[in-house]
Amino acid sequence: MDALVQKTAAETAWIEGGAGLSWLGAVQSKAAANFARSGLPNRRLEDWKWTDLKRLIDGAYPPVGAVKTDAGEIDALVAASPLKDIAATRLIFVNGRFDAGRSLIDASSGVEIVPLSATGRPEWVKVTSTDDDPIDDLNLAHVSDGAALRVPAGARPEGVIELCFVSAPGEAATVTTRNVVVMEEGSSLTLIETHLGNAVAHVANTVTEIDLGKGARLDRIKLQRDDATSFHLANLVATLGEGADFRDFTFTLGARVTRQQGFVRFAGENANARIAGAYLLGGRQHADTRLVVDHAVPGGASRELFKCVMDDEARGIFQGKVVVRRDAQKTDGKQSSHGLLLSPTAEFDAKPELEIFADDVVCGHGATSGEIDDDHMFYLRSRGIPEGEARSLLVAAFVGEAIEAVENEGVREVLTELAARWLAGERGAIT
């Protein structure tokens, strides 16, 4: 007989909370039932051993309702997006719901944009589920809105699109959003996801589904800057068609606890994926990235690079797995993660994995962790550079290698400036 497992306050609030988008129908009902059965993941599960959400999420965060938040506060958060001046189109979501009044859509881009909450959705707006993933189940059960984007075949809009998610619920709550991105054959797009929060603790649960057609290219940059009392749970699910090119960069600065998962599947031959990320963590922040790259067909190439900086009592984690299936010959996959500890009480954990079932492949992985190199520090100090400045230069160079993966020059400059401000001590401010 199965033992009864007591539900936490968070699990109870979600199980008893209202449903999200009604048009999801059976998908939503199944997800809600799955989560009610599984609950939050805990350290007994291998993939969650460093991030026990059952323990870490220590209060009730019911699905956010139609709460009223001060308009000036929302305007300030929307204006605080460091990437706002780069985007030609900005879709603003406030507490998990599309805000048409604050959004700006460039109709000349040719990109079809539909909020998930809109009526009369086109047939290409489809939502799928990730098997056996409680965060995805929780998202499907309570998702309130999100962006659906379709880039037509051959379209290559020059303007950048930003999806800006602002969480300011005014009370402890869960904000749940989901995005669907469809890139048709030969299309190209630069997409920014910005996540901002105020000083009220909340849970942000977001999922982005991406489908890249033959020869399509997507450059996606995600900036996570939720407030330091909150929880950020995120999934990325990307499917790459033949010859597709996927460039992804995630910059993690905020939240008390962050758990980000990426599932990238090579479904077409000769596709390419370059996935990079950086953490800048202080205080007692906790950030965990789990990335699974699945080479299911021949000729794919993947590169993963993560640079993680931890100060004070912060903890950074990277779990990366590259799977090469039996028929995926001529696969080229490499993965590396590096942690830089600025404090003796900071911690970095890495778990690189390779599962290779083909014999004609080139694959490798590596992970390092350590403090600032004394020889490098001595070199800079011997040339008259003060200790604090020398330290900042070395940390900036360390993180800069990951930021260089961003090809858009304007975005890259903004991220570099954010890193410089963090190193200068501006770690809590969103403005």
Summary of the structure (lengths in Angstrom):
residues: 431
radius of gyration: 21.0
end to end distance: 54.3
largest distance: 71.0
contacts: 1530
relative contact order: 0.10
helix: 21%
strand: 39%
